[in-house]
Amino acid sequence: MLIGDVARRSGVSARMLRHYDSLGLVRPTGRTVSGYREYSGEDIRRIFHVESLRSLGLSLREVARALDDPGFRPSELVDDLVHQTRERIAAETALLTRLRRIGSAEPADWADVLQTVALLHALGSESAGKRQRAALSSGEDVPVPVDALVEAALNEADTNVAGALRWAVAQSGDAALDLLAEGLASPLAEVRDRAVRSIAEIEHERATALLQDALASSDTVVRRHAALALGARGVLGAGVGGGPGAADAVPTLVDMIVEGVSDVDAADALSTLAGSRPAMADRIAATLVGRLPHGPEGAPARRRLTQALADIPGGAASQALARLTHDEDPAVALTATYIRTLREAR
């Protein structure tokens, strides 16, 4: 079969077939009387073998070795090709993500494109200062794409940079909530923590709903951040005028006081909730009283619970404080007495 016929049937150009011949990769076994290349059936099979191996990403030199070296073992080369392919896919995926983010920023001209690229590079910088400046500059001239901000916020370990990123994410409002909701479901505890912190800074109804859902999380840190945020918003819960599940914030906040974890913030959140309506105040007071431990070893927790009762209005809190003025621990009794004096003066 002449080279033109082989090219038509194999899909390999005549030019490439000549190149294969010059390399010794596929040499036609015969020549016509006029000197034209003439390929046998075996030659054509070898052409298809060459093309099959090239389709796997092998170079022509590697193809020749694979076909002609009896001692060639493909496993190592295939493993290397797998590694190279994964790296190439990762690079192409990163490029696609970058292009989509630039497109979502809706640049007006190439200057906007270059500024967005610079901000994206800064967000991924090894310098914490550069990352923080990029977060704080978000939206000044060319906005940083929301998904880039959320990704950076969910992966930032530096405390100062994380705060700047949460602020930047909050400026985007509800546009970031879908991505942050995915962060809440992350298998990584640190990502869940960063996600709930970011949601807590967004003033939006859906953000509140996500925080209410987070109260059912098996992650204690997530529950605590959600409870603090909901309490600060004065969200009460089902049956008391708030959204579904928000009442669960109360026991979580009380747990924090008992355990001495951000207990001042938890007490402030309970005070905000209690000030919303009398029924909630009595419920919070009852929950606080129900967690009062006994004995000397429980004195620190009793002091914190007593201090929390200070800003809970209503008769239930007042009665509890009256009993605590006779507590076996002098510090608890003095604290309760002082609080009662202030409440009576008011």
C-alpha positions as CSV (number, residue, x, y, z in Angstrom):
1,M,0.0,0.0,0.0
2,L,1.5,3.4,-1.0
3,I,1.9,6.2,1.4
4,G,-1.1,8.2,0.2
5,D,-3.4,5.2,0.7
6,V,-2.0,4.6,4.1
7,A,-2.5,8.3,5.1
8,R,-6.1,8.2,3.9
9,R,-6.9,4.9,5.8
10,S,-5.0,5.5,9.0
11,G,-5.6,9.3,9.4
12,V,-1.9,9.9,9.8
13,S,-0.6,12.5,7.4
14,A,1.9,11.6,4.7
15,R,4.2,14.1,6.2
16,M,4.1,12.4,9.6
17,L,4.6,9.0,8.0
18,R,7.8,10.3,6.4
19,H,8.9,11.6,9.7
20,Y,8.3,8.2,11.3
21,D,10.4,6.7,8.5
22,S,13.3,9.2,9.0
23,L,13.3,8.3,12.8
24,G,13.2,4.6,12.1
25,L,10.0,4.3,14.0
26,V,7.9,2.9,11.1
27,R,9.8,2.1,8.0
28,P,8.0,0.7,5.0
29,T,9.2,-2.8,4.2
30,G,9.1,-2.3,0.5
31,R,9.6,0.1,-2.4
32,T,8.0,0.1,-5.7
33,V,10.0,0.0,-8.9
34,S,9.7,3.7,-9.1
35,G,11.1,4.1,-5.5
36,Y,7.9,4.9,-3.7
37,R,7.3,3.7,-0.2
38,E,5.2,0.6,0.1
39,Y,3.7,-0.4,3.4
40,S,2.8,-4.0,4.4
41,G,0.0,-5.1,6.7
42,E,2.5,-5.4,9.5
43,D,3.7,-1.9,8.8
44,I,0.2,-0.5,9.1
45,R,-0.4,-2.4,12.4
46,R,2.8,-0.8,13.7
47,I,1.5,2.7,12.7
48,F,-1.7,2.1,14.7
49,H,0.4,0.9,17.7
50,V,2.5,4.1,17.5
51,E,-0.6,6.2,17.4
52,S,-2.2,4.4,20.3
53,L,0.9,4.9,22.5
54,R,1.1,8.6,21.4
55,S,-2.5,9.0,22.6
56,L,-1.3,8.1,26.1
57,G,1.1,11.0,26.1
58,L,4.3,9.1,25.2
59,S,7.0,10.9,23.2
60,L,8.2,9.4,20.0
61,R,11.4,8.3,21.7
62,E,9.3,6.5,24.4
63,V,7.1,5.0,21.8
64,A,10.2,3.5,20.0
65,R,11.5,2.1,23.2
66,A,8.2,0.6,24.1
67,L,7.8,-1.1,20.7
68,D,11.5,-2.2,20.2
69,D,13.0,-2.9,23.6
70,P,12.1,-6.4,24.8
71,G,13.1,-5.6,28.4
72,F,10.9,-2.5,28.5
73,R,8.5,-2.5,31.5
74,P,5.5,-0.1,31.1
75,S,4.4,0.2,34.7
76,E,7.0,2.9,35.7
77,L,6.4,4.9,32.6
78,V,2.6,4.7,33.0
79,D,2.9,5.8,36.6
80,D,4.9,8.8,35.5
81,L,2.4,9.7,32.8
82,V,-0.4,9.5,35.5
83,H,1.5,11.9,37.6
84,Q,2.2,14.3,34.7
85,T,-1.4,14.2,33.7
86,R,-2.7,15.0,37.2
87,E,-0.3,18.0,37.4
88,R,-1.5,19.2,34.0
89,I,-5.2,18.8,34.9
90,A,-4.5,20.7,38.2
91,A,-2.8,23.5,36.3
92,E,-5.6,23.7,33.7
93,T,-8.3,23.6,36.5
94,A,-6.5,26.5,38.3
95,L,-6.3,28.5,35.1
96,L,-10.0,27.9,34.4
97,T,-10.9,29.0,37.9
98,R,-8.9,32.1,37.6
99,L,-10.5,33.0,34.2
100,R,-14.0,32.4,35.6
101,R,-13.2,34.7,38.6
102,I,-11.9,37.4,36.4
103,G,-15.0,37.1,34.2
104,S,-17.3,37.3,37.3
105,A,-15.7,40.6,38.2
106,E,-17.0,42.0,34.9
107,P,-13.9,43.9,34.0
108,A,-14.5,47.0,31.8
109,D,-11.1,47.0,30.2
110,W,-7.7,45.3,30.4
111,A,-6.6,47.6,33.3
112,D,-9.4,46.0,35.3
113,V,-8.3,42.6,34.3
114,L,-4.8,43.2,35.4
115,Q,-5.9,44.7,38.7
116,T,-8.1,41.7,39.4
117,V,-5.2,39.3,38.5
118,A,-3.0,41.2,40.9
119,L,-5.5,41.0,43.7
120,L,-6.0,37.3,43.1
121,H,-2.2,36.8,43.3
122,A,-2.0,38.8,46.5
123,L,-4.7,36.7,48.1
124,G,-2.5,33.6,47.4
125,S,0.7,35.3,48.5
126,E,3.0,33.8,51.1
127,S,3.1,37.2,52.8
128,A,0.4,37.7,55.4
129,G,0.6,41.4,55.0
130,K,-0.1,41.2,51.2
131,R,-3.0,38.9,51.8
132,Q,-4.5,41.3,54.4
133,R,-4.0,44.3,52.1
134,A,-5.7,42.5,49.3
135,A,-8.7,41.6,51.5
136,L,-9.0,45.2,52.8
137,S,-8.8,46.6,49.3
138,S,-11.6,44.4,48.0
139,G,-14.2,46.4,46.2
140,E,-12.4,49.8,46.3
141,D,-11.9,49.9,42.5
142,V,-12.2,46.4,41.0
143,P,-14.1,43.9,43.2
144,V,-12.4,40.6,44.2
145,P,-14.6,37.7,43.0
146,V,-16.7,36.4,45.9
147,D,-15.6,32.8,45.5
148,A,-12.0,33.8,45.7
149,L,-12.6,35.7,48.9
150,V,-14.5,32.8,50.5
151,E,-11.9,30.3,49.5
152,A,-9.2,32.5,51.0
153,A,-11.3,33.0,54.2
154,L,-11.9,29.3,54.6
155,N,-8.2,28.5,54.3
156,E,-6.6,31.4,56.2
157,A,-4.7,30.5,59.4
158,D,-3.4,34.0,60.3
159,T,-5.7,35.6,62.8
160,N,-5.3,39.2,61.5
161,V,-5.7,38.2,57.8
162,A,-8.7,36.0,58.7
163,G,-10.4,39.0,60.3
164,A,-9.9,41.1,57.2
165,L,-11.1,38.4,54.9
166,R,-14.3,37.9,57.0
167,W,-14.9,41.6,56.7
168,A,-14.4,41.4,53.0
169,V,-16.7,38.4,52.7
170,A,-19.4,40.2,54.7
171,Q,-19.4,43.1,52.3
172,S,-20.6,40.8,49.6
173,G,-23.7,39.9,51.6
174,D,-25.7,36.9,50.7
175,A,-23.7,36.2,47.6
176,A,-21.2,34.3,49.7
177,L,-23.6,32.2,51.7
178,D,-23.9,29.2,49.3
179,L,-20.1,28.8,49.4
180,L,-19.9,29.3,53.2
181,A,-22.7,26.7,53.7
182,E,-20.4,24.2,51.9
183,G,-17.7,25.2,54.3
184,L,-19.9,24.3,57.2
185,A,-20.1,20.7,55.8
186,S,-16.4,20.4,55.4
187,P,-14.7,17.4,56.9
188,L,-12.0,19.7,58.3
189,A,-12.8,21.2,61.7
190,E,-10.8,24.4,61.0
191,V,-12.7,25.1,57.8
192,R,-16.0,24.6,59.6
193,D,-14.9,27.1,62.3
194,R,-13.9,29.7,59.7
195,A,-17.2,29.2,57.8
196,V,-19.4,29.8,60.8
197,R,-17.3,32.8,61.9
198,S,-17.8,34.3,58.4
199,I,-21.5,33.6,58.4
200,A,-21.9,35.2,61.8
201,E,-20.6,38.5,60.3
202,I,-23.2,38.6,57.5
203,E,-26.4,40.4,58.4
204,H,-28.9,38.6,56.2
205,E,-32.0,36.4,56.9
206,R,-30.4,33.4,55.2
207,A,-27.3,33.8,57.3
208,T,-29.5,33.6,60.4
209,A,-31.1,30.5,59.0
210,L,-27.7,28.9,58.4
211,L,-26.7,29.8,62.0
212,Q,-29.8,28.1,63.3
213,D,-29.0,25.0,61.3
214,A,-25.5,25.1,62.7
215,L,-26.9,24.7,66.2
216,A,-27.5,21.1,65.4
217,S,-23.9,20.5,64.3
218,S,-21.9,17.8,66.0
219,D,-19.0,20.3,66.1
220,T,-19.0,22.0,69.5
221,V,-17.0,25.0,68.2
222,V,-19.5,25.5,65.4
223,R,-22.5,25.3,67.8
224,R,-20.9,27.9,70.1
225,H,-20.1,30.4,67.4
226,A,-23.7,30.0,66.0
227,A,-25.2,30.4,69.5
228,L,-23.2,33.6,70.2
229,A,-24.2,35.1,66.8
230,L,-27.9,34.3,67.2
231,G,-28.0,35.6,70.8
232,A,-26.4,38.8,69.7
233,R,-29.1,39.2,67.0
234,G,-31.8,38.6,69.6
235,V,-33.1,35.6,67.7
236,L,-35.2,33.6,70.1
237,G,-36.4,30.4,68.5
238,A,-39.4,28.3,67.8
239,G,-42.4,28.8,70.0
240,V,-41.0,32.1,71.4
241,G,-41.2,34.3,68.3
242,G,-37.9,33.3,66.6
243,G,-37.0,31.0,63.8
244,P,-37.0,27.2,64.0
245,G,-34.3,25.8,66.2
246,A,-33.0,29.1,67.5
247,A,-34.1,28.3,71.1
248,D,-31.4,25.7,71.2
249,A,-28.9,28.6,71.4
250,V,-29.8,29.0,75.1
251,P,-28.5,25.7,76.5
252,T,-25.4,26.1,74.3
253,L,-24.7,29.5,75.7
254,V,-25.3,28.3,79.3
255,D,-22.9,25.4,78.6
256,M,-20.2,27.9,77.6
257,I,-20.7,29.8,80.9
258,V,-20.5,26.6,83.0
259,E,-17.3,25.6,81.1
260,G,-15.8,29.1,81.2
261,V,-15.5,29.3,77.4
262,S,-16.1,32.8,76.2
263,D,-18.4,33.0,79.2
264,V,-18.7,36.8,79.2
265,D,-19.8,36.9,75.5
266,A,-22.2,34.1,76.2
267,A,-23.7,36.0,79.2
268,D,-24.1,39.1,77.0
269,A,-25.9,37.0,74.3
270,L,-28.3,35.6,77.0
271,S,-28.9,39.1,78.2
272,T,-29.9,40.3,74.7
273,L,-32.2,37.3,74.3
274,A,-33.7,37.8,77.8
275,G,-34.4,41.5,77.1
276,S,-36.6,40.6,74.1
277,R,-39.6,39.3,76.1
278,P,-40.4,38.3,79.7
279,A,-41.2,34.6,78.9
280,M,-37.7,34.2,77.5
281,A,-36.1,35.9,80.5
282,D,-37.7,33.4,82.9
283,R,-36.7,30.4,80.7
284,I,-33.1,31.6,80.6
285,A,-33.0,32.1,84.4
286,A,-34.4,28.6,84.9
287,T,-31.8,27.1,82.6
288,L,-29.0,29.0,84.4
289,V,-30.2,27.9,87.8
290,G,-30.6,24.3,86.6
291,R,-26.9,24.2,85.8
292,L,-25.7,25.4,89.2
293,P,-23.2,22.8,90.5
294,H,-22.9,21.9,94.2
295,G,-19.8,21.7,96.4
296,P,-16.6,23.6,96.6
297,E,-15.3,22.2,93.2
298,G,-18.3,23.8,91.5
299,A,-17.8,27.3,93.0
300,P,-16.0,28.8,89.9
301,A,-18.9,27.7,87.7
302,R,-21.5,29.1,90.3
303,R,-19.7,32.4,90.2
304,R,-19.9,32.7,86.5
305,L,-23.6,31.6,86.5
306,T,-24.4,34.1,89.2
307,Q,-22.7,36.9,87.1
308,A,-24.8,35.8,84.1
309,L,-28.0,36.1,86.1
310,A,-27.2,39.8,86.8
311,D,-28.5,41.0,83.5
312,I,-31.5,38.6,83.2
313,P,-34.6,40.6,84.1
314,G,-37.7,39.1,85.9
315,G,-38.7,37.4,89.1
316,A,-37.1,34.0,88.4
317,A,-33.6,35.6,88.2
318,S,-34.2,37.7,91.3
319,Q,-35.3,34.7,93.3
320,A,-32.3,32.7,92.2
321,L,-30.0,35.6,93.3
322,A,-31.7,35.8,96.7
323,R,-30.9,32.1,97.3
324,L,-27.3,32.6,96.1
325,T,-26.7,35.3,98.7
326,H,-26.5,32.4,101.2
327,D,-24.1,30.3,99.1
328,E,-21.4,28.3,100.8
329,D,-18.7,30.0,98.7
330,P,-18.2,33.6,100.0
331,A,-17.3,34.9,96.6
332,V,-20.6,33.6,95.1
333,A,-22.6,35.0,98.1
334,L,-20.9,38.4,97.8
335,T,-21.4,38.6,94.1
336,A,-25.1,37.7,94.4
337,T,-25.6,40.3,97.2
338,Y,-23.9,43.0,95.2
339,I,-26.0,42.2,92.1
340,R,-29.2,42.2,94.2
341,T,-28.3,45.6,95.5
342,L,-27.8,47.0,92.0
343,R,-31.1,45.5,90.8
344,E,-33.1,46.9,93.7
345,A,-31.5,50.3,93.1
346,R,-32.7,50.2,89.5
